[in-house]
């Protein structure tokens, strides 16, 4: 009887070779996304050249690279830092406010019924619509942009933290109460460890939303930032510059997401699924 490892695939490639290649691709997670991204860029470049698409409608990737030469390096750094600063401050404020609210929602049924509907109402308000009002009330410095960033990024944190805190097994809560454990020990030593996977899920979502909030605020009123740069470039029909700014913005979001992801891997590896540790 022929072993399965010596069998052939439909194209003649040994099955064990296919399995080995598949295992190698799974062990190196950056290979498949890189190949897919390279294929998209190749199709994009070929399509714009084949159909002769004007650059003011859709510039080719090689034309986008020329957009980085439009302004000097220091100006790029100023724009990136302006967006990054507001995103991080708004993100930090969202974390600081979301955690106590989540603890209150998980501990008190009265607070949950009183406050949670208000949070849903606030989240349902289009931030883009109220952003001009916030700018008028708070001025044109960083404060209104931080508030807008906070409004966009805090709701997923509240939901994920509350869900995690309420996911603690009830028997552990009853055991801690039978032992007369203080409330702060119940939260820090029982509820929070169970909530860590949920919290990091919210943190990963909110960090990308914080960047979006910072850009939305820059669309309304700003003199620096990637959002301001993209808006200014499109108003002047400099599409390669606008796409260059968009690439920088995407890179910033990916970098911040990976920082949160690596923080979980380094400090809380036990909270990850077994196949991802």
RAJO-V165990 format. One line per field, one symbol per residue. ss: DSSP state (H for helix, E for strand, L for the rest). phi: phi as a letter, one per 30 degrees, with the letter a starting at -180 (. if undefined). burial: # if it has 16 or more other C-alpha atoms within 10 Angstrom, else .. A space follows every 50 residues. Layout:
ss: ???
phi: ???
burial: ???
//
This chain:
ss: LLLHHHLELLLLLEHHHHHHHHHHHHHLHHHHHHHHHHHHHHHHHHHHHH LLLLLLLLLLHHHHHHHHHLLLHHHHHHHHHHHHHHHHHHHHHHHHHHHH HHHHHHHLHHHHHHHHHHHHHHHHLLHHHHHHHHHHHHLLLHHHHHHHHH HHHHHHHHHHHHHHHLLLLHHHHHHHHHLLLLHHHHHHHHHHHHHHHHHH HHHHHHHHHHHHHHHHHHHHLLLLLHHHHHHHHHHLLLHHHHHHHHHHHH HHHHHHHHHHHHHHHHHLHHHLLHHHL
phi: .ddddcdcddcjdedddddddddddddcdddddddddddddddddddddd chddddcaddedddddddddbddddedddddddddddddddddddddddd ddddddccddddddcedddddddddddddceddddddcjcddeddddddd ddcddeddddddddddddeddddddddddhddddddddccddeddeeddd dddddddddddddddeddddaacbkddddddddddchcdedddddddddd ddddddddddddddddcbddddeedcd
burial: ..............#............................##..#.. ........###.###.##.......#..##.##############..##. #######....#...#......#...#...#..##....#.######### ################.#....#..#.........##..########### ######################.##########....#########.##. .##..##..#...#......#......
//
